Amino acid sequence: MILRHHEYLRSLRRVRWAAFVLLLLGLPAGNAQQNAGFRLISWSPLRLESGSPVLFRVELSRPADEVHGTWLDYSLVFTKAHEGDTWYALAGIDVEQAPGTFALELSATGPNGREVHTIKQVVVLPGRYKTTMLHVEEKYVEPDAATLQRIAADKVVKDAAFAHQISQPLWAGSFRSPVPFSPTDSFGTRRMFNGKLASIHRGTDFHAPSGTPVVAANDGEVVIAQGMFYEGNMVVIDHGQQFTTMYMHLSKIEVKVGDRVSKGERLGLSGATGRVTGPHLHLGVRWQGVYVDPVVLLGLPLPKR
Ligand SMILES: [Zn+2]
C-alpha cells in the first residue's frame, strides 16, 4: 500500500511537471490554463432580470487587442477602458426573455494573435410586470387596409434604421432623463387596448405636458426623425453598436437623420401624436433586437470613456 501510494505521488509529480513545461511552452494545458487571461468578469446591475439593460465588464491579466463575447445569441464587441486592461460592453436582456441561467461566452485576442476563452454562467430572474386596460381610437386596434400599408412602410424605415452599423460606442457616461419629469412605472406592462389587442409596453412613459423640450439621453447619431402610425412623430438615436433610444409621440421634431447629437441636446417637443391616450413622452431603449427598461438604464452608472 505504502509503495503504491509512493508511486502515485511520483506520477502526480510527473503530471504536474508536464503541465508546468506545457505552460512555459505556451501550449494549452486544460481548462484552468485557458481561463488564465480573464482576471474578473462582472456586470451591473448585479441583479439581472428580464428587461434589464446590462453593462458587462471584463478585467484581463494581460493586454489584448480585441475582446468579443456572445450573450443570449447576440454578439458583443467590448471596448477598452481608459486605464488598465479593463473592457466593457453595454447589452440587454429582452423584456420577453424567459428567466434562467445563461452562458456569457468571452474571447480575448492578445497582441501575438493568441486567443483565450472563457464561459461565465449568468442568472436572469423573472421581471415583475403588471397588466392594464387602455382605451384608444378604434383605428389603432383594428387598422384598415390603407393603414396596414402605412404600418408596413413604417416597418421598412425602422428595419433599415436598426440595421445601421456604428462599430464603436458613441455614448459617454450615464444616460440622462430626456424630460424634467418623473417616469411612470410602465415598462413591461401587459396592455389590453379596448379590451381586445394585447401587447407589451416596451418603454417608459413620462407625464410630460405637450410642448416640453425633449433632449438626447446620450451622445449619438439620429437614425429616424419622422412621423409613424403608432409612434407618432419619432426620433431614434443610435448610440453605437445598435444601442438605441427612441422618443415617441412628439408634437415637433427639430433634428434630421444623420445629425450627430450630444447628451442634453434638444430633439424636439413632446406631444400626443400616434397611438396615445393623452400627451406624454414615450422613451424606448433597444439593443440589437432587445427592448430593455429605460428607468434601469437611466440609473446605471456607466464609464465616461
Ligand atoms: Zn408608452
Residues whose N, C-alpha, C, O or C-beta is under 5 A from the ligand:
A	BS01	ZN	T204 D205 H282
